Amino acid sequence: SVGDGGLVRPVYRVQDEGRVVVTITVSPEGRVIATSINKRTNTVNTELREAAEAAARNTKFNAVSGPDNQSGTITYYFKLK
């Protein structure tokens, strides 16, 4: 589960919309150790993609017992400002 502070919000300056799905790998300590853009992403805008990946990398999760990494996705919806 997401740790203190919740999901980090992406920072972006472009006027564009889209959905970016980021696949994440989280260490047992709760650190995001790997990210990639998931095929369910519907935008080719590189700034939105980079902002989503950066936000995902900076999100902290609660620690879990055991030696195995956990994986999942975070979906970011970008709307025109």
Backbone as a printed PyTorch tensor [residue, N CA C, xyz], in Angstrom:
tensor([[[  0.8410,  -1.1840,   0.0000],
         [  0.0000,   0.0000,   0.0000],
         [  0.8850,   1.2450,   0.0000]],

        [[  0.2880,   2.3480,  -0.4050],
         [  1.0250,   3.6040,  -0.4920],
         [  1.3740,   4.0810,   0.9120]],

        [[  2.5910,   4.5630,   1.0700],
         [  3.0650,   5.0220,   2.3640],
         [  2.6110,   6.4390,   2.6730]],

        [[  3.1760,   6.9930,   3.7240],
         [  2.8610,   8.3650,   4.1380],
         [  3.0900,   9.3310,   2.9920]],

        [[  2.2040,  10.2780,   2.8350],
         [  2.3310,  11.2690,   1.7730],
         [  1.5310,  10.9170,   0.5370]],

        [[  1.0750,   9.6800,   0.4190],
         [  0.2540,   9.2840,  -0.7190],
         [  1.0360,   9.2470,  -2.0180]],

        [[  0.2970,   9.1560,  -3.1060],
         [  0.9240,   9.1490,  -4.4260],
         [  1.4870,  10.5250,  -4.7460]],

        [[  2.6780,  10.5470,  -5.2690],
         [  3.2900,  11.8020,  -5.7060],
         [  2.5930,  12.2460,  -6.9860]],

        [[  2.2130,  13.5220,  -7.0500],
         [  1.5400,  14.0690,  -8.2290],
         [  2.5740,  14.4750,  -9.2720]],

        [[  2.3340,  14.1470, -10.5290],
         [  3.2630,  14.5410, -11.5920],
         [  3.3200,  16.0640, -11.7540]],

        [[  4.4920,  16.5520, -12.1100],
         [  4.6850,  17.9650, -12.4080],
         [  4.8930,  18.0860, -13.9090]],

        [[  4.0500,  18.8940, -14.5620],
         [  4.1560,  19.0540, -16.0100],
         [  3.6590,  20.4230, -16.4180]],

        [[  4.0910,  20.8870, -17.5860],
         [  3.7390,  22.2320, -18.0430],
         [  3.0660,  22.2480, -19.4080]],

        [[  2.9000,  21.1170, -20.0280],
         [  2.3190,  21.0780, -21.3660],
         [  0.7940,  21.1060, -21.2900]],

        [[  0.1990,  21.6370, -22.3360],
         [ -1.2560,  21.6470, -22.4580],
         [ -1.6660,  20.4390, -23.2960]],

        [[ -1.8340,  19.3080, -22.6290],
         [ -2.1750,  18.0810, -23.3180],
         [ -2.9490,  17.1950, -22.3540]],

        [[ -3.6580,  16.2340, -22.9110],
         [ -4.4150,  15.2890, -22.1020],
         [ -3.9850,  13.8790, -22.4430]],

        [[ -4.2480,  12.9720, -21.5310],
         [ -3.9660,  11.5780, -21.8170],
         [ -3.8760,  10.7600, -20.5540]],

        [[ -3.7540,   9.4630, -20.7660],
         [ -3.6080,   8.5150, -19.6610],
         [ -2.2280,   7.8840, -19.7880]],

        [[ -1.4810,   7.9080, -18.6880],
         [ -0.1760,   7.2500, -18.6530],
         [ -0.2340,   6.1820, -17.5640]],

        [[  0.0130,   4.9570, -17.9690],
         [  0.0450,   3.8340, -17.0330],
         [  1.5050,   3.4420, -16.8490]],

        [[  1.9600,   3.4950, -15.6080],
         [  3.3560,   3.1840, -15.2880],
         [  3.4070,   1.8540, -14.5420]],

        [[  4.1590,   0.9090, -15.0770],
         [  4.4030,  -0.3570, -14.3850],
         [  5.5570,  -0.1300, -13.4210]],

        [[  5.3620,  -0.5400, -12.1660],
         [  6.3880,  -0.3070, -11.1440],
         [  6.8090,  -1.6250, -10.4970]],

        [[  8.0470,  -1.6280, -10.0250],
         [  8.5540,  -2.7030,  -9.1800],
         [  8.9760,  -2.0540,  -7.8710]],

        [[  8.4810,  -2.6060,  -6.7590],
         [  8.7230,  -2.0250,  -5.4320],
         [  9.4920,  -3.0280,  -4.5810]],

        [[ 10.5590,  -2.5480,  -3.9460],
         [ 11.3600,  -3.4000,  -3.0720],
         [ 10.5850,  -3.6840,  -1.7810]],

        [[ 10.9930,  -4.7050,  -1.0220],
         [ 10.3270,  -4.9760,   0.2590],
         [ 10.3780,  -3.7880,   1.2290]],

        [[ 11.3510,  -2.8940,   1.0390],
         [ 11.4680,  -1.7170,   1.9010],
         [ 10.4860,  -0.6110,   1.5120]],

        [[  9.8120,  -0.7560,   0.3590],
         [  8.8300,   0.2360,  -0.0740],
         [  9.3460,   1.2390,  -1.0910]],

        [[ 10.5570,   1.0290,  -1.6120],
         [ 11.1250,   1.9260,  -2.6220],
         [ 10.7830,   1.4340,  -4.0200]],

        [[ 10.4200,   2.3540,  -4.8960],
         [ 10.2080,   1.9950,  -6.2980],
         [ 11.5890,   1.8380,  -6.9240]],

        [[ 11.8760,   0.6420,  -7.4260],
         [ 13.2130,   0.3590,  -7.9520],
         [ 13.2380,   0.2430,  -9.4700]],

        [[ 12.0570,   0.1940, -10.1060],
         [ 12.0100,   0.1340, -11.5670],
         [ 10.6600,   0.6590, -12.0440]],

        [[ 10.6910,   1.3660, -13.1790],
         [  9.4610,   1.8570, -13.8030],
         [  9.5450,   1.6370, -15.3070]],

        [[  8.3890,   1.5030, -15.9310],
         [  8.3130,   1.4630, -17.3880],
         [  6.9140,   1.9000, -17.8000]],

        [[  6.8140,   2.4020, -19.0200],
         [  5.5210,   2.8320, -19.5490],
         [  4.7640,   1.5910, -20.0200]],

        [[  3.5620,   1.4270, -19.5000],
         [  2.7170,   0.2870, -19.8280],
         [  2.0310,   0.5000, -21.1690]],

        [[  1.7300,  -0.5750, -21.8680],
         [  1.0990,  -0.4790, -23.1900],
         [ -0.3150,   0.1000, -23.1490]],

        [[ -0.9360,   0.1930, -21.9740],
         [ -2.2710,   0.7950, -21.8650],
         [ -2.2330,   2.3230, -21.8720]],

        [[ -1.0330,   2.9040, -21.9580],
         [ -0.8830,   4.3520, -22.0720],
         [ -1.4420,   4.8010, -23.4150]],

        [[ -2.1840,   5.9360, -23.4080],
         [ -2.8090,   6.3750, -24.6620],
         [ -2.2690,   7.7080, -25.1810]],

        [[ -1.1170,   8.1430, -24.6830],
         [ -0.5070,   9.3740, -25.1820],
         [  0.9430,   9.1150, -25.5780]],

        [[  1.3750,   9.8210, -26.6240],
         [  2.7810,   9.7190, -27.0280],
         [  3.5880,  10.9230, -26.5330]],

        [[  2.9430,  11.8240, -25.7890],
         [  3.5990,  13.0280, -25.2940],
         [  4.7020,  12.6370, -24.3110]],

        [[  5.9500,  12.9200, -24.6930],
         [  7.0780,  12.4990, -23.8620],
         [  7.1190,  13.2130, -22.5150]],

        [[  6.6790,  14.4760, -22.4610],
         [  6.7080,  15.1830, -21.1700],
         [  5.7210,  14.5570, -20.1810]],

        [[  4.5450,  14.1840, -20.6500],
         [  3.5850,  13.5310, -19.7580],
         [  4.1110,  12.1680, -19.3040]],

        [[  4.7020,  11.4420, -20.2130],
         [  5.2520,  10.1290, -19.8630],
         [  6.3820,  10.2610, -18.8380]],

        [[  7.2880,  11.2130, -19.0640],
         [  8.4060,  11.4120, -18.1350],
         [  7.9160,  11.9010, -16.7800]],

        [[  6.9230,  12.7840, -16.7670],
         [  6.3730,  13.2880, -15.5030],
         [  5.7330,  12.1550, -14.7070]],

        [[  5.0280,  11.2770, -15.3850],
         [  4.3820,  10.1500, -14.7050],
         [  5.4250,   9.1900, -14.1300]],

        [[  6.4420,   8.8910, -14.9120],
         [  7.4880,   7.9860, -14.4080],
         [  8.2340,   8.5990, -13.2240]],

        [[  8.5260,   9.8930, -13.2940],
         [  9.2200,  10.5570, -12.1800],
         [  8.3670,  10.5310, -10.9190]],

        [[  7.0750,  10.7990, -11.0550],
         [  6.1780,  10.7680,  -9.8980],
         [  6.1180,   9.3610,  -9.3130]],

        [[  6.0290,   8.3610, -10.1750],
         [  5.9830,   6.9780,  -9.6940],
         [  7.2660,   6.6070,  -8.9520]],

        [[  8.4190,   7.0130,  -9.4960],
         [  9.7100,   6.7070,  -8.8450],
         [  9.8160,   7.3550,  -7.4720]],

        [[  9.1790,   8.5040,  -7.2770],
         [  9.2760,   9.2320,  -6.0100],
         [  8.1960,   8.8680,  -5.0040]],

        [[  7.2870,   7.9890,  -5.3690],
         [  6.2490,   7.5330,  -4.4450],
         [  6.8350,   6.4740,  -3.5240]],

        [[  6.5050,   6.5670,  -2.2450],
         [  6.9730,   5.6010,  -1.2480],
         [  5.8120,   4.6940,  -0.8530]],

        [[  6.1280,   3.4270,  -0.6870],
         [  5.1360,   2.4380,  -0.2830],
         [  5.5010,   1.8900,   1.0860]],

        [[  4.5370,   1.2690,   1.7340],
         [  4.7880,   0.6600,   3.0300],
         [  5.6510,  -0.5810,   2.8470]],

        [[  6.5130,  -0.8340,   3.8060],
         [  7.3820,  -2.0080,   3.7690],
         [  6.5430,  -3.2730,   3.9450]],

        [[  7.0140,  -4.3540,   3.3520],
         [  6.3680,  -5.6600,   3.5180],
         [  7.4030,  -6.6530,   4.0210]],

        [[  6.9410,  -7.6730,   4.7060],
         [  7.8780,  -8.6950,   5.1650],
         [  8.1470,  -9.6610,   4.0120]],

        [[  9.3390, -10.1500,   3.9710],
         [  9.7070, -11.0870,   2.9240],
         [ 10.7270, -10.4910,   1.9830]],

        [[ 11.3970, -11.3430,   1.2290],
         [ 12.4900, -10.8950,   0.3630],
         [ 12.0710, -10.4980,  -1.0450]],

        [[ 10.8060, -10.7190,  -1.4160],
         [ 10.4120, -10.5460,  -2.8080],
         [  9.9350,  -9.1360,  -3.1330]],

        [[ 10.3200,  -8.6780,  -4.3270],
         [  9.8020,  -7.4140,  -4.8440],
         [  8.3350,  -7.5950,  -5.2240]],

        [[  7.6030,  -6.4860,  -5.2090],
         [  6.2030,  -6.4680,  -5.6230],
         [  6.1020,  -5.6550,  -6.9010]],

        [[  5.1380,  -5.9810,  -7.7420],
         [  4.9500,  -5.1900,  -8.9530],
         [  3.4850,  -4.8360,  -9.1140]],

        [[  3.2520,  -3.7690,  -9.8640],
         [  1.9010,  -3.3030, -10.1200],
         [  1.9390,  -2.1260, -11.0690]],

        [[  0.8300,  -1.4090, -11.1450],
         [  0.7650,  -0.2400, -12.0180],
         [  0.1700,   0.9350, -11.2750]],

        [[  0.5210,   2.1260, -11.7350],
         [ -0.0970,   3.3760, -11.2960],
         [ -0.6040,   4.0500, -12.5630]],

        [[ -1.8550,   4.4890, -12.5510],
         [ -2.4360,   5.1640, -13.7010],
         [ -2.5910,   6.6450, -13.3910]],

        [[ -2.0340,   7.4780, -14.2590],
         [ -2.1390,   8.9300, -14.1340],
         [ -3.0040,   9.4580, -15.2640]],

        [[ -3.9870,  10.2870, -14.9240],
         [ -4.8490,  10.9220, -15.9110],
         [ -4.4790,  12.3990, -15.9850]],

        [[ -4.0390,  12.8440, -17.1360],
         [ -3.6620,  14.2390, -17.3420],
         [ -4.8120,  14.9470, -18.0380]],

        [[ -5.1840,  16.1040, -17.5030],
         [ -6.2700,  16.9160, -18.0590],
         [ -5.7210,  18.2910, -18.4170]],

        [[ -6.3520,  18.9410, -19.3910],
         [ -5.9450,  20.3030, -19.7270],
         [ -6.1470,  21.1990, -18.5250]],

        [[ -5.2010,  22.0940, -18.2990],
         [ -5.3010,  23.0240, -17.1630],
         [ -6.1030,  24.2370, -17.5470]]])
